Amino acid sequence: MILEIKIPSPGESVTEVEIANWLVNDGDYVEKDQEIAEIESDKATLPLLAEESGTISIKVETGTAIEVGSVACTIDTEGKPAAGKGGGKKKATSKEKARDNGSAAVAGSSAQQKETSKIPDGRDEQKVKDGDKADDVSSPNEAEDLQGNIKVSPLARKLMEKEGMSVNDVLTALKRISKEDVALAATIRDKTDDFRISAPEAGISRNRSSERQRMSMLRRKLSERLVDVKNKTAMLTTFNEVDMSQIIEIRKKNQTAFTQKHGVKLGFMSFFAKAVTEALKAYPNVNSYIDNEDIVTPGYCDISIAVQTEKGLMVPVIRNVEAMTLAGIEKAILEIAEKARKNRISIDDMTGGTFTITNGGVFGSLLSTPILNPPQSGILGMHNITERPVVVNGKVEIRPMMYIALSYDHRIIDGRESVGFLVKVKELLESPTGMLFGGDDPVKALLNL
């Protein structure tokens, strides 16, 4: 029986997707529930599964847009696996093929080299290795490559073998000859009798090739949203800095016990998420968004965490963070990170956030102006922790400091609220015990002040 495999709907508003990658070859035998392709919408990437076992016939090429409900492939349920073979395997990429071909070519060249232990001028190979390391200049002593009469110096050949490349791989990487290459070759020819490249000239990179690839649906949608944010919001950014000493000390003293009890490490993000939820209670407009002519203020804090993936930036949501412990937040972050690595973040995972946190510090960013995640009105940017001299009680001390940035929509958040919110976050991070008392100072909470 021929079974049609149709594109499932990723969400109510999605009518078209793109085949991001086929995980099997046309004609392969696949097992029931095996992932056979990755389909990508403008919001998420999800797998396409085989509904039954059988032989697959692919109907849509990789990178092709296809409507939801259309047939992507068929499965012949009467098909049988080839003898000694299981289900379909992922197609070899062009890079893998080139590497395999290059390895085979180099292996052939190496075998030819081993037939003689002497270089043409009588020097043995060891002396060439020891004496010519600083001079990779072409000379009459070069071995002639079997492919195309291209001369390759001994050290160049050794490097090619190490990299698993053939002469054709090197030539292919150059793509084409530019006018600059011709001009350089003419200059060398005029300076030398035998048209050889000297060592300094050989070290010059002359590759001026370029590569073009189509943007994925996810990145195209992301581009549109970023432009919309710049054009349709009154976005401003305010900055502050946080002394991370206490949080670092808490993590240092309690990391082992925390990990043993909760099965997850204690990171910085959970502190920031918890501090943000307390600050949002004090400044609810930062947790709001505009809906036509209304301002909607949720009574909960669904925090979006920006995650960089191979497919682009995704912002999955952790629900009701205001009611979670630090351990609960860390477990939720670990779960969404695992989904991101596997490209299994769904549309539901990214829908409904009220505020976003992004951490450019993991990439080394010292300071930035994060861009809003619509329809949200606020986003907090974390940055790299660096030791800097600061004044503490009239004395200069070296402290681990982090710049933090709040980008906000000035249409509904006033300057006083944005600055007050960021100061509140700073105070909670510098005195984390305040998170236990609704964001208030522990002494004031004790005295009911």
N, C-alpha and C positions, 0 to 999 in steps of 0.2 A: 504494500500500500504506500502511496506517495502522500506524505504529510507536509502541509504548508506551515512554515514557521513565520508568524507575522510579528511586526514591530509592536510591542506593548506600549501603552500610554504611560509616560513618566509622571504626568500630572494633568490636571484639568485644563490648564491654559496652554499646554504644549501640543502642537499639531504636526510638527516636523522634527525629525532627528537626523543624525548623521552616523554612518557606520565608521567608528573611529578605528577599529582594528578587528580583523578576523583572526581568531585564535586557532583555526584549523585550516587545512587546505581543501580545495574543491575535490570531492571524491573520497575524502577520508571517512573512515568508520567512526562514529561518535556514540558515546554512551548517554543514556537517559539522564537528564539534569546536568549534563556537562556544560560548562561555559564555552560557547562556540564563538562569541563575538562580544565586543564592547560597543555599546551605542551611546552617543553623546548628544544631549540636548543643550539648549542655551543656559541651563541651570545646573545640570549634574551629569555624571557618567554612571551607567548601570549595565549589568551583564545581560546578554541574550542567551537563554538556556535551550538545550535540545529537549523537546517534549517526549521523544522516544529514541530508542537506539536504532542505528541504521547508517546508511551511506548518505552523506550530505552533498547537496548540489547548490552552490552559491549563486545567487541571482543578482546581487548588488555588490559593486566594487567598493573597496575601502575609500573613504573620503566622500562618498556619494550621499547627498541629502535624500531622505525618503520619508514619506508621510506615515504617520502613526496608523497602524492597521494594514499597511502594505506588506507583501510577501518579501522577506529578506532571503530566504533559502527554502529548500525542500529536503525532506529526509525520506529515503526509501527504506521503510521498516523491514523489508525482506533482504536488505543488503547484509553481508557478513564481513567480519574483519578479515584482512589478509592473513595468511598463515604466518604465525610467529609475531604478529603485530597486534597492538592494542588499538586504542582510540586515536583520533587525529592528533597531530602535533602542530605546534605553532610554526608558521612559516619562517624560514630563515630570512633574516633581514639582509639588505644589500651589503651592509657593513660586515656581517658575519661571512657572507659568501666571499667578499673581497679578501677577508682575513684568511679564510681557508685556502683560496687560490694562491694568495701571497705566500703562505706557509709552504705549500707544495712546491712553488717555484723556487723558493729559497732553499728548500731541502735538496732539490735537484742541483742547484748551483753548488751547495756545500759538498755534495757527493763528488762533483767534478773536481773541486778543490782538493779533496782528500786523496785524489789519484797521484798527486805529486806533492812532495814535501818542500819543494823549492820554488821560490819566486823566479821569473825569467832571468834576472840578472845574477842569480846564484846565491842570493841571500836566503837563509832559511826563515821560516815563518816566525820563530821566536824572536829573531833579531829585528824583524819588521815590527813586531808588536812592541818590543822594548825600545827600539831606537827611533821609530817614526811616529810616536804618539803626538808630538807637537807639530807634525808636518803632514797634513793630509792633502798634499799637492799632487795633482795628476802628473804622471811621469811615464816614460816608456816601460816602467815596471808594472803598470796596471794590468790586472787580469781582464780579459775581454769577456763580457757577459754573453751568454748564448743567445739572449733575446735581443735581436736588432742591432748587433755590433755596438752596443753601448759600453763604453769603458767605465769601469767602477774601481776606485782605489781600494786597497785592502782594508783600510779602516772604515770606509763607507760600507763595504760589503759586510764587515763584522757588525756594524750598527744595524744594517738592514736585517741581518739574521736575528739579532736581538729583538728587533721590533716586529719580526714576522712579516716582512714586506719583500716584494719582488721589485725588479726594475720597472715593470709595468705599473705597479702600485704607485711608485714615486712619480712616474711620468703622468699618470692619470690624475694625481693630486694637483699637478700644475695646471690642469684644465686646458689652458690655451696660452699662446705666446703673445705678449703685449708689446706695444711699441717701445716701452722702457726696456724690456728684455732684449730686443733687437739692438737698441742703442748701446746697452751695456756690453753685449757680445761684440759689437763693432769696435768699441773702445778697447776691449781686451785683445781682439785680433790685431789691432794696430800696434799694441804695446808688446806683443809676444810673437815669436816666429811660428810656434806650433799650436796657437789658439787654445792655450790652457788657462784655466782660472786659478788665480793665486789664492792662498789661504784666506786672507781677509775678504776677498771678493766672494769666495765660496761660502762664507758665513752669512752673506747678505740674504735676507728673505725677500724673494721677488714674487711671491704668490699674491696675485691681485684678483683672485676668483671671488665670486659671490654666490650665495645660495638663496633660492626663493621657495617658500613653502606657504601653503594656504592656512589662514588662521582657522582655528577650531571654532565651532559654534559657541562654546563656552567663552572663549576669549573675545569673540566678536560681540557677544552680549555684554561682557564685562566692560569692553571699550565704550559701548553705547551708554551704559549706566554711569561710568566715570565722567563722560562728557556732560550728561544730563545733570549730574550733581553740580558741576562747575557753573552750568548755565542757569539752573533753576533754583539754587539755594543761595542764601547770603552767608557763605561759610567764612568763619574766622577761626583763628587758633590762638590759644593762650598757653603759656608755659610756666612750669615751676620745677623744682628739683627736690629729690627725696634722699635723705640719709638712710641708707639700707642697713645700717649697723645692727639694729635689733633683729630684723628678720633674718639676716645672715647668721647671727648668733643663735637664734631659735632653731634654725635648720641644722646648724652644726651640732648642737647639743642633743637634738631629738630625732635626727634623721634615721638612725638605726632602729630605735624603738617604734617610730612611726611606720617604717617600712615593714617591720615584723608584724605589727598589729593589723595594718590595713592592706598590706600586699601591694603598695604603690609608694613611690618616692614623693617626698614633700618638695614641691617646686615653688617658684615665685608667683606663677600665674594665679594660684588659688588665693594667695594673700591679696593680690590686686582685684580679683573678681569679688571677693568678700568685701573689701574696702569700698569698691564701686557701689555695691548694693546698699551699703549703709549710707553712702553719700547721696545716692539717688532718692532715698527716703527723705533726706533733708532738702533736696532740690529736685522735686518731682518733674519740673519742666524739662530737665535734661533727659528724662525718661519718656518724653512725649513725642508725638509726631503730628503733622498736619494732614488732615483728610478733608479736601475741598476747602470749605471755610471754617472748619472746626479744628480744635486742638484736642487730640485724644491722649489721655494720660492713663496708661495701664496701672493697675494696682499690684503688679508683680514685676519681677526683673528677669527677663529672659536674655541672657548675655551671649552675644555672638562672639566667637573666638576666631580671628583671622588665621587661616592655615594655608601655607604655600605648598602646592602640589605640582607634579609634572604637567598637569593639565592647565594650571593657572591658579589664581587666588580663589579660595573657597572660604565661606564664612558660616560654618555650622553653628547651631544654637544649643546652649545648655539652658533648660527650662527651670524656672523658679529657683534661681541661685540664692535668693534671699533666705530660703528655708534650708539650705544645704550646709553641711560642715565642710571644713577644708579637705577632709579625706574624701567626701562625696564629690567635691569639685574636681579633685585630682583624678578620681576614677572616671568621671565623665570626660575629662580632657583626654585621658589615655584612650578611651573608647573612640572618640571622634578622630584622634590622631591615627589610630589603627585603620579606621574606615578610609581616611584620606590616603594613607599609603597604598591601600588596595583599590583606590578609585571607586569606592562603594558608598560615598556620601550621597544620600538621596535628596530630592527636593524638600521632603518633609523635614529633613535634618537642618535645612537652611532657611526655613520659613518662620516668620513671626518674632524675630529678635527685637528687643527694645533699645539695646545699647551695645556697642561693639568695643572690644579690646584688641589691639594689634601690637605685636612685639617685634619691632625692628632690631632690638638689641641682640637677638640671636644671630643676626647677620653682621653685627658690629656697628650698627648705626648709633651715632652720638646724639643726633637731634633730627627731627623731621616734622612735617605738618601732615598728619594722616588725613585721608579724604573720607567724607561721610559715606555711610552705607545706607542708602535710601530704603524706606522712608524715615529711618531713624534720624534723630537730631543731634546725636553726640557720639564721638568716638575717642577713646583714650589711647594714646601711643606710649608704649614703654620703650626704653632705649638701653644702651649698653651701660653696665656698671663700671665706673672708673674711679680710681683713688685720686682725690683732689684735696688741696688744702682748704679748709673752711674754718670760720671763726666759731668756737664753741665756748660760751661763758667768758668771752674776752680773750681767749687763747686760740692760737692757730693749731689745728689738728688735721691729720690726714684721715679722711673718712671715705668709705665706699659710697659714691654718689651716683644717682641716676636722674637724668632729665626726663620729665613727663610732659606730654602735650595733650591738650583737649581741643579738638576741632568741633565746632558747634554751629548750628543754624541760627543766625542772629535774628531771624524772623520771629522765633518764639522763645529764644533764650537770651536774656539781657546780659550785659557784661558783668554786672554784679553777681548774677547767678553762676555764670561760667567760672569766674575767678573763685567764688566761694566754694563751688563744687570741687575744684581742683585742690584748693587749700585743705578741704575736708579729707580728700583722698590722701594728701600728703601727711596730715596729722595722724590718720589711722595707720598708715604704713610705718611711720616713725615710732608709733606707740601701739603695737598690734593688740595689746590687751583691751584697748578701747572697743574693739569689735565685739567683745563679749557683753558690752553694756549699751547696745544700740547706738554705738558711735560716740557715746559721751565719755568724758574723762572718768576713770574708775573711782577716783576720790569723790568727785561730785555726785556720781551715781550712788556711792556708799552713803553720802550725807544727804541724798535726796535734794540736791540743789539744782 
